[in-house]
Amino acid sequence: MLVSVIIPTLNEERYIANTLQFLSAVPQVEIIVVDGGSIDKTVQAARHFTEYVFLTHAGRAHQMNFGAQHATGDVLLFLHADTMLLPGAIEMVRYHMRRVNVVGGAFDLHLDSERALVRAIARLGTLRSRLTRVPYGDQGLFIRSRIFQHIGGFKLMPIMEDLEFAKRMRRMGRVMFISEGLVSSARRWEHNGAFKTTGTHLLLLALYHLGFSTKRLARLHDRLLHRGIPPATAEAVPPQKPAPKAN
């Protein structure tokens, strides 16, 4: 079973090499990086590990859909650039996806912080996603490629695209959660503060359920939390050769 790991990037030079280092050693994994116009050395770093590095315009939903269009795997796994998959993680994805009633899933959230508060936030996030069966993007969403195509991929939203996608995935069948195997960066909580970051996320989630537009929510997010360097402009380019087929 070929797993296509799709990673949207934007100025992730600091993290992308570590993320890709493990993945490049795992058999039957197709690594696809879709860059949204980085102005640092993200693209150069990614090309050390995979030849399937695409350049397009910024927008995480667009970038993930773009990567999925070029993927050949039976399963698509959408991974943030600052999120590490540990040894055995891909094998666990394959194990669960061999069950005919499973359409997709995600990992429990683990953050790379020693702070008790941040670790507690991760545990609460995991509990929420397991109870609702609606994981977030930083949990490493995976889905059968045919189901992804059937539900139309990610909607082009500036924020909450992962939540909206996971809700549609849930309607298609069983969503599995893998307890170990993923560690995500705690940089948002460390940089903005644990209380402020979590409070902002809860506020945005509440406003989203109340029907506020995602454009307004994205502007509010950017006013309250640091998001990073603004994107540069880039054109989409094809891979150097066709992606490998599944055995």
C-alpha positions, 0 to 999 in steps of 0.5 A: 500500500503506497502512502503519499505524504503531502506537506504544504510549506511556507518559510519552513527552512528550520523544520522541513529537513527534520520532517523529511529525514525520517520519511525518506527512509520509509519504503512505499512512501511518496513524499510530495512537498508543495511550497506556497512561495517561501523566501527562505531555503525551504525549497532547497532543503526539501529537494535534498529528500524528494524530487517531487517539490512543487511551487504554487501560490500560498494557501494551505487548502490549495497547496494540499489539493495541488499535492493530492492531484499529483499523488499516486498513493492509495492513501493520502497523509497530509502533514504539517511541515513542523510535524514529525512522524516517528518510526512505525507511524506509517506502518500503523497507518497502513495497518488501519487502512487495510480495514474496509470500513475505515475511510481515514483518521489521524494521530493523537496530538503530542507537542514537543514541549516539556511544559506541563500546561502545553502537554495538558493542552495537547491531551485535551485536544486529543480528547476533543478530537476523539470524542467528536471524531473530527481531528485537526490538521496538526494531527496528521490527517490521512484518508483513502485517495478515492474518498478524498476525490469523492468528497472534493478535497479541501475547500479553499478557505483561509482558516478552518479548512482542516476542521471542515474537511474532517467533518466531511471525512467523518460522514463517509465512514469510520475515522481511526486514531493512532495513539503514538507516532506523531510529534508536532512543534509547540512553537505557536504556544511557546511564541504567543503564550499557552493561554493566549494561543489556546484562548484564541483557538477556542474563540475562533472555533466558537465564532466559526460555529456561530457562522462567522466568515473564515475570511474574518476569522483569518484576519482576527487570527493574524491580529491576535497570533503571530503567523510568520513571514508573508509569502512571496510569489511563485509559479506552479511547476511540474515534477521532473518525472512521473511519480512512482506507481504502487506495487 
